[in-house]
Amino acid sequence: MERTTHGKLFVVGIGPGGKLDRTLRAEQAIASSQVIAGYKRYIKSVQDLTENKEIIATGMTKEIERCRLAIEAALEGKTVSLISSGDPGIYAMAGLALEMIHSHHYQLDVEIIPGVTAASATAALLGAPLMLDFAVISLSDLLVDWPFILRRVEAVASADLVVALYNPRSKKRIKQLEETVEVLLKYRPPTTPVGIGTSVGYDEEQIMITSLGELLSHEIGMSSLVIVGNTETQLMDKWLVNPRGYKI
C-alpha cells in the first residue's frame, strides 16, 4: 500500500570520520534534520551536530533495522538524516534505503548526500595512487559469496588495475586477504607498492607504504583500507603515485 508523507529522508555521507572531511552539504542536511540515524560510531562522529535531536543508533550488522526506523520516522512527517561513513552509495546505506522504499511502494522525499570516500581519503594521504583507472572491491563475504568476489579480484588483477580493498581482514576473516594477495601476485611482482590506511580521519589514524610481497605481515583490520598498485605504480620519495602518462 502506498504511503505518502511530508517528511524527508536524507541519506548522508559523513566522510571517513573527521570533521575536516565532512562536506558543507552533509552538515547542512544533518543540521536541518529532527532525527539522526546511524551506526553508533558514526553518530559519535557527528555529535557536534546532533544536540537536541532524536537519535536512532544501532550496532554493527543492524543496517536493516536502523534503515527501517529512519524510513518510519520520515513517513511520520519528520526530517531524518540516515548517516553513513564515506559515501552513502558505496558499501553504505543509500542502496538499502532505496530498495526498502521501493519494495513497500512508499512515496517519500529522498535526497542522497555524497561524501568523501575511504578510498579517496586514504589515497590523498598516500599521494596519488588512483590517478588512472582503478577498481574498488570489498573482501567481506557476509553478503556476497567468496568465490564470486575472488573472480572479481582475478579480473582486476589480470587487467592490471590499481585496486582499493575495503573490509580487507577481520579476526574471523583471514583467508580472504591471503587469497587475494595470492591472486594479485600471479600478475604483478612482489615489489609492487601498496598503501595501507587505518582509521583514516580519526585520532588513531595510521598510514603505511609497503609492498605486495610484505602486505600480509602488517596489522590490517576492518578499519583498514588497502590500495594495491599496478605494474606502473611508483614510490616517489614518500609518495605513492600511479603516473597518468603526461610527458614532463
DOBA-402711 format. One record per residue: x, y, z of N, C-alpha, C in turn. Coordinates in pm, whole numbers, padded with zeros to 5 digits, always signed. Layout:
XYZXYZXYZ/...
//
This chain:
+00084-00119+00000+00000+00000+00000+00088+00125+00000/+00053+00221-00084+00130+00344-00089+00107+00427+00036/+00216+00487+00086+00207+00581+00197+00274+00710+00155/+00207+00820+00174+00264+00950+00139+00295+01026+00267/+00389+01118+00256+00433+01190+00375+00488+01325+00335/+00489+01417+00432+00553+01546+00411+00691+01549+00477/+00735+01434+00527+00867+01425+00585+00973+01412+00475/+01098+01401+00517+01206+01388+00420+01315+01300+00477/+01375+01220+00390+01487+01136+00429+01611+01179+00354/+01711+01228+00429+01844+01250+00375+01925+01123+00400/+01996+01075+00300+02093+00967+00321+02229+01033+00304/+02301+01046+00414+02414+01139+00420+02547+01066+00435/+02643+01100+00349+02780+01053+00365+02857+01152+00450/+02913+01106+00560+02984+01197+00653+03135+01191+00636/+03183+01124+00529+03326+01115+00509+03387+01006+00595/+03520+00998+00597+03586+00887+00667+03581+00896+00819/+03548+01011+00875+03536+01016+01021+03561+01152+01083/+03657+01225+01033+03692+01354+01092+03607+01468+01041/+03598+01575+01122+03517+01691+01084+03566+01756+00955/+03697+01759+00934+03753+01829+00819+03714+01765+00686/+03676+01638+00689+03638+01570+00565+03487+01560+00545/+03410+01628+00630+03266+01638+00607+03239+01752+00508/+03143+01732+00420+03108+01839+00329+03009+01935+00394/+03004+02057+00342+02909+02155+00392+02766+02107+00370/+02742+02044+00257+02609+01992+00225+02566+01887+00327/+02658+01800+00368+02627+01698+00468+02593+01763+00602/+02671+01862+00643+02646+01929+00770+02513+02003+00769/+02479+02063+00655+02351+02135+00645+02233+02038+00654/+02246+01921+00591+02139+01821+00597+02117+01773+00740/+02226+01743+00809+02215+01696+00948+02157+01806+01036/+02203+01928+01016+02154+02040+01098+02005+02064+01078/+01954+02038+00958+01813+02062+00928+01723+01946+00969/+01782+01837+01016+01705+01717+01049+01662+01715+01195/+01547+01655+01218+01498+01633+01355+01548+01502+01412/+01575+01406+01322+01615+01271+01363+01745+01235+01291/+01840+01178+01366+01966+01130+01309+01974+00980+01336/+01992+00903+01231+02001+00757+01244+02134+00709+01189/+02196+00613+01260+02323+00561+01210+02387+00462+01304/+02495+00404+01258+02578+00316+01339+02636+00399+01454/+02648+00338+01572+02687+00411+01693+02815+00493+01675/+02916+00433+01612+03042+00505+01595+03025+00628+01506/+02940+00617+01404+02918+00729+01313+02838+00840+01382/+02744+00801+01466+02669+00901+01543+02765+00982+01629/+02860+00914+01690+02959+00982+01773+03042+01079+01691/+03068+01046+01566+03149+01131+01479+03083+01264+01449/+02950+01270+01457+02879+01394+01425+02807+01451+01547/+02852+01414+01666+02781+01456+01786+02781+01608+01804/+02873+01677+01741+02873+01824+01747+02756+01884+01670/+02687+01801+01589+02575+01850+01508+02440+01797+01556/+02439+01716+01660+02317+01642+01694+02251+01685+01825/+02291+01796+01881+02231+01840+02007+02081+01864+01990/+02004+01815+02084+01857+01831+02087+01786+01760+01971/+01852+01661+01912+01789+01585+01805+01759+01442+01853/+01657+01383+01795+01627+01244+01825+01731+01155+01759/+01785+01059+01834+01892+00974+01783+01844+00829+01771/+01869+00771+01656+01847+00628+01634+01984+00567+01609/+02038+00498+01709+02172+00441+01698+02165+00291+01716/+02222+00217+01623+02225+00071+01632+02367+00023+01611/+02391-00104+01643+02524-00161+01633+02554-00218+01496/+02672-00278+01487+02717-00342+01364+02619-00454+01324/+02600-00469+01194+02510-00568+01130+02362-00536+01150/+02330-00419+01203+02190-00380+01225+02143-00279+01119/+02199-00289+00998+02169-00191+00895+02020-00188+00859/+01959-00306+00845+01818-00311+00807+01731-00247+00913/+01762-00273+01039+01682-00217+01148+01688-00066+01150/+01809-00008+01143+01818+00138+01152+01764+00205+01026/+01776+00137+00911+01718+00192+00789+01566+00195+00800/+01508+00087+00850+01363+00080+00867+01314+00188+00964/+01386+00205+01075+01346+00306+01173+01357+00447+01117/+01460+00471+01038+01476+00603+00976+01364+00632+00877/+01328+00532+00796+01220+00550+00699+01087+00572+00771/+01062+00496+00875+00937+00512+00951+00928+00651+01010/+01039+00704+01061+01037+00839+01118+01006+00942+01009/+01063+00924+00890+01034+01016+00780+00889+01004+00736/+00834+00884+00737+00694+00864+00700+00599+00927+00800/+00647+00948+00922+00568+01017+01024+00569+01169+01005/+00645+01215+00907+00649+01357+00878+00774+01428+00926/+00869+01354+00978+00991+01415+01031+01098+01424+00921/+01191+01516+00942+01309+01526+00856+01419+01443+00921/+01469+01346+00846+01560+01245+00901+01690+01242+00821/+01802+01232+00891+01930+01206+00827+01975+01065+00865/+01984+00979+00765+02039+00845+00782+02184+00854+00738/+02277+00842+00832+02416+00872+00801+02498+00745+00777/+02598+00760+00690+02693+00653+00659+02832+00714+00658/+02933+00632+00688+03069+00681+00669+03099+00684+00520/+03199+00763+00483+03235+00773+00342+03121+00829+00259/+03092+00762+00149+02982+00800+00061+02869+00700+00081/+02744+00747+00095+02634+00655+00126+02600+00558+00014/+02648+00586-00107+02620+00498-00220+02729+00397-00247/+02833+00392-00160+02944+00299-00179+02955+00213-00054/+02907+00088-00062+02906-00006+00051+02835+00054+00173/+02730+00131+00150+02667+00200+00263+02514+00193+00252/+02444+00297+00297+02301+00286+00323+02209+00332+00210/+02262+00400+00109+02173+00454+00007+02097+00345-00068/+02168+00242-00110+02102+00134-00184+01995+00064-00103/+02028+00033+00023+01931-00034+00110+01807+00052+00131/+01826+00180+00155+01712+00269+00177+01622+00274+00054/+01681+00286-00064+01600+00293-00187+01530+00161-00214/+01597+00049-00185+01533-00082-00203+01412-00097-00111/+01425-00057+00015+01315-00070+00111+01199+00019+00073/+01229+00142+00032+01123+00235-00008+01050+00183-00131/+01126+00131-00227+01066+00078-00349+00981-00046-00320/+01032-00136-00237+00960-00261-00213+00828-00240-00141/+00819-00132-00061+00695-00103+00013+00609+00003-00058/+00656+00050-00174+00581+00150-00252+00555+00278-00172/+00654+00317-00091+00640+00442-00016+00664+00560-00110/+00587+00665-00092+00610+00791-00162+00679+00884-00062/+00809+00894-00073+00888+00964+00027+00993+01049-00042/+01008+01171+00006+01108+01262-00047+01245+01218+00004/+01332+01178-00088+01465+01127-00052+01572+01211-00122/+01674+01246-00048+01789+01316-00106+01917+01248-00057/+02001+01209-00151+02126+01141-00117+02241+01242-00123/+02314+01250-00012+02421+01348+00002+02555+01275-00010/+02632+01301-00117+02758+01229-00134+02861+01268-00029/+02961+01182-00012+03064+01210+00087+03201+01167+00039/+03304+01215+00108+03442+01175+00078+03457+01027+00111/+03503+00948+00017+03513+00805+00037+03640+00768+00115/+03638+00650+00174+03757+00599+00241+03872+00584+00142/+03840+00541+00021+03944+00523-00080+04010+00656-00118/+03930+00760-00141+03989+00888-00181+04062+00954-00065/+04010+00940+00057+04077+00997+00173+04211+00929+00198/+04213+00796+00187+04338+00722+00205+04437+00754+00093/+04386+00760-00029+04473+00790-00143+04540+00926-00128/+04467+01024-00078+04523+01158-00061+04637+01158+00040/+04626+01076+00143+04733+01067+00243+04855+00992+00189/+04832+00900+00096+04941+00822+00037+05010+00896-00076/+04939+00985-00143+04993+01056-00257+04891+01064-00369/+04915+00990-00477+04821+00989-00590+04817+00851-00655/+04780+00748-00578+04779+00612-00634+04659+00581-00722/+04559+00670-00725+04438+00644-00803+04428+00737-00924/+04542+00782-00974+04542+00881-01081+04488+00828-01214/+04497+00698-01234+04448+00640-01359+04339+00538-01325/+04304+00451-01413+04195+00355-01391+04222+00270-01267/+04118+00249-01189+04130+00166-01070+03996+00099-01041/+04000-00001-00952+03880-00072-00911+03868-00068-00760/+03746-00089-00712+03719-00096-00568+03649-00228-00541/+03702-00307-00448+03644-00437-00416+03638-00453-00265/+03524-00497-00215+03512-00532-00074+03541-00681-00058/+03627-00714+00038+03659-00855+00064+03566-00918+00166/+03464-00844+00210+03366-00902+00303+03272-00995+00228/+03262-01119+00274+03172-01215+00210+03046-01241+00292/+03007-01144+00374+02885-01159+00452+02761-01156+00362/+02766-01076+00256+02651-01062+00167+02676-01113+00026/+02804-01137-00007+02840-01186-00140+02927-01309-00122/+02900-01414-00197+02977-01538-00185+03124-01514-00222/+03214-01573-00144+03356-01551-00164+03406-01591-00303/+03366-01704-00360+03414-01738-00495+03381-01630-00598/+03268-01564-00582+03228-01457-00674+03321-01338-00658/+03353-01302-00532+03445-01191-00507+03583-01223-00565/+03628-01346-00545+03761-01384-00592+03769-01377-00744/+03661-01406-00814+03660-01393-00960+03679-01247-01000/+03621-01157-00922+03639-01015-00950+03784-00973-00926/+03843-01025-00818+03984-00996-00790+04071-01043-00907/+04044-01163-00957+04119-01218-01070+04106-01128-01193/+03986-01081-01219+03963-00995-01336+04038-00863-01322/+04033-00805-01203+04103-00679-01178+04254-00698-01188/+04303-00809-01132+04446-00836-01136+04494-00854-01280/+04420-00930-01359+04460-00956-01497+04452-00831-01584/+04367-00737-01547+04353-00611-01620+04456-00507-01576/+04539-00542-01478+04645-00454-01426+04587-00322-01372/+04473-00332-01306+04413-00215-01243+04465-00198-01100/+04492-00074-01062+04509-00045-00920+04379-00085-00850/+04388-00139-00729+04267-00183-00661+04266-00135-00516/+04154-00079-00475+04132-00040-00335+04048-00150-00270/+04101-00208-00164+04034-00319-00096+03968-00271+00032/+03836-00275+00034+03759-00244+00154+03742-00372+00237/+03723-00356+00367+03699-00470+00458+03800-00583+00433/+03929-00551+00437+04029-00650+00394+04045-00770+00485/+04032-00748+00616+04055-00859+00709+03989-00828+00843/+03942-00932+00909+03889-00920+01046+03943-01037+01127/+03905-01044+01252+03952-01153+01338+03906-01290+01285/+03788-01292+01223+03733-01418+01173+03763-01440+01025/+03786-01333+00952+03809-01345+00808+03957-01321+00777/+04034-01426+00772+04177-01417+00748+04212-01459+00605/+04149-01567+00559+04189-01625+00432+04158-01535+00312/+04060-01447+00325+04019-01365+00211+04133-01276+00160/+04201-01209+00253+04312-01124+00211+04428-01209+00162/+04451-01321+00226+04559-01411+00184+04537-01459+00041/+04415-01500+00010+04385-01550-00124+04388-01437-00227/+04349-01318-00185+04355-01202-00274+04499-01170-00311/+04587-01170-00213+04729-01144-00239+04786-01252-00331/+04747-01375-00308+04795-01486-00392+04757-01464-00538/+04634-01420-00563+04589-01394-00700+04666-01276-00760/+04680-01168-00683+04748-01050-00735+04894-01080-00770/+04957-01166-00692+05098-01200-00717+05117-01282-00845/+05009-01335-00899+05017-01405-01026+05040-01306-01141/+04999-01181-01120+05000-01084-01229+05095-00965-01206/+05139-00943-01084+05229-00832-01057+05335-00872-00955/+05453-00811-00963+05566-00856-00881+05546-00827-00731/+05617-00900-00645+05606-00878-00501+05654-00740-00458/+05730-00673-00543+05777-00537-00511+05672-00430-00540/+05557-00468-00591+05451-00372-00622+05416-00290-00498/+05418-00157-00509+05386-00073-00392+05241-00089-00347/+05224-00087-00217+05091-00098-00155+05081+00004-00042/+04968+00069-00033+04942+00162+00076+04833+00110+00167/+04851+00130+00298+04752+00087+00397+04711+00209+00479/+04581+00235+00483+04528+00341+00569+04437+00279+00674/+04464+00308+00800+04383+00253+00910+04324+00366+00993/+04195+00358+01019+04122+00459+01098+04144+00599+01042/+04141+00611+00910+04163+00740+00846+04054+00838+00888/+04095+00956+00929+04002+01058+00974+03981+01061+01123/+04031+00961+01194+04018+00954+01339+04152+00984+01406/+04150+01004+01536+04272+01038+01610+04379+00929+01597/+04335+00805+01584+04429+00692+01578+04474+00659+01435/+04454+00752+01342+04488+00731+01201+04632+00685+01182/+04649+00586+01095+04781+00537+01060+04791+00516+00909/+04904+00556+00851+04929+00540+00709+05062+00469+00691/+05064+00370+00602+05187+00294+00580+05199+00259+00433/+05322+00262+00383+05351+00214+00248+05439+00091+00260/+05399-00014+00192+05472-00140+00195+05472-00198+00054/+05491-00328+00042+05490-00393-00089+05390-00508-00087/+05355-00555-00205+05259-00665-00214+05315-00790-00147/+05444-00812-00161+05505-00929-00101+05508-00926+00051/+05507-00805+00109+05514-00789+00254+05379-00756+00317/+05276-00742+00236+05147-00693+00285+05092-00773+00402/+05096-00904+00393+05033-00989+00494+05104-00986+00629/+05224-00931+00633+05298-00925+00760+05256-00806+00845/+05172-00719+00792+05132-00598+00863+04995-00616+00931/+04973-00537+01033+04845-00542+01105+04738-00472+01022/+04640-00547+00982+04532-00496+00896+04400-00547+00951/+04302-00458+00964+04174-00497+01018+04058-00433+00944/+03941-00437+01005+03820-00383+00942+03823-00231+00927/+03906-00164+01006+03916-00019+00994+04027+00021+00896/+04081-00078+00827+04188-00052+00729+04133-00052+00587/+04200+00023+00502+04175+00018+00358+04310-00001+00291/+04316-00092+00197+04441-00126+00130+04433-00086-00017/+04533-00012-00063+04541+00025-00204+04663-00044-00265/+04636-00136-00357+04742-00213-00422+04771-00151-00558/+04896-00113-00579+04933-00053-00706+04933-00154-00819/+04950-00104-00941+04964-00192-01057+05109-00193-01101/+05138-00243-01221+05277-00255-01265+05339-00119-01301/+05258-00013-01303+05309+00121-01333+05327+00207-01207/+05271+00164-01096+05273+00244-00974+05416+00258-00922/+05448+00380-00877+05584+00409-00832+05583+00474-00694/+05692+00453-00621+05717+00524-00496+05808+00642-00528/+05756+00763-00513+05832+00886-00542+05857+00959-00411/+05979+00947-00359+06010+00997-00226+05917+00929-00126/+05832+01005-00059+05741+00944+00039+05602+00921-00018/+05583+00947-00148+05450+00942-00208+05433+00820-00298/+05313+00766-00297+05274+00658-00386+05201+00721-00504/+05249+00696-00626+05196+00764-00744+05173+00665-00856/+05058+00674-00920+05031+00599-01043+05034+00700-01158/+05146+00709-01231+05157+00812-01335+05048+00801-01440/+04996+00917-01479+04886+00918-01574+04935+00916-01719/+05063+00947-01740+05117+00941-01876+05158+01074-01934/+05156+01181-01853+05198+01311-01903+05346+01308-01940/+05383+01378-02046+05522+01390-02086+05583+01512-02018/+05668+01488-01918+05723+01601-01842+05877+01598-01845/
//
